[in-house]
Amino acid sequence: MLTSDFYGAYRKFQRTGGAAIQFCWARLMREALFLGELKGRGAVRYGKRIIKQMRLMFEMIGMKGEIGEGDWKVRTKRRRELTVKRAAGAAPEQKEAKRIAKRLREWEEECFRFIKCGLEPTNNAAELTIRQTALDRLATQGGRGVWGGEWRERFWTVLTACALQNVSAMNYLKKCLSVYFGLDISPCLINLAI
């Protein structure tokens, strides 16, 4: 299962690799909010209408456990259908509005998979995981050569893996140096126990 934005490589990965994809609702909502900044009242009205449908859909999804399971499924399915119908119908001419309508219409299953599978509807966790790496790349302009690029990849992989497992990166790196000097056995980044 892959939660992602609408970048074409992910869609190709789904077609060629058979991966199940959940498209990010945070991205869809940002795009709908952006419509309010465009010229033309049609795009603004359309954006507001789509945001309202998204809000109502997530309110209904949030009611799980408050109403009966069967009733919740029926009402959630209906809200999903209304969201797609209202997004696909009467989209104004602006390409940004047409893009939202097309995504919800053509990738409906990939947009709503999280309801059935219990996934997060956004890829925010993944985005936050790589945030420090992206900020480092922006600040330093990345490695200037192959060696520098490889060093950065490895360094940030270690820092991120350690942080995700709540392990001291410094202790891990000390252990790596002990291995290098032949004083210890090699540590693994998977399920660290340092």
Order of alpha helices (4+ residues) and beta strands (2+ residues): beta-alpha-beta-alpha-alpha-alpha-alpha-alpha-alpha-alpha-alpha-alpha
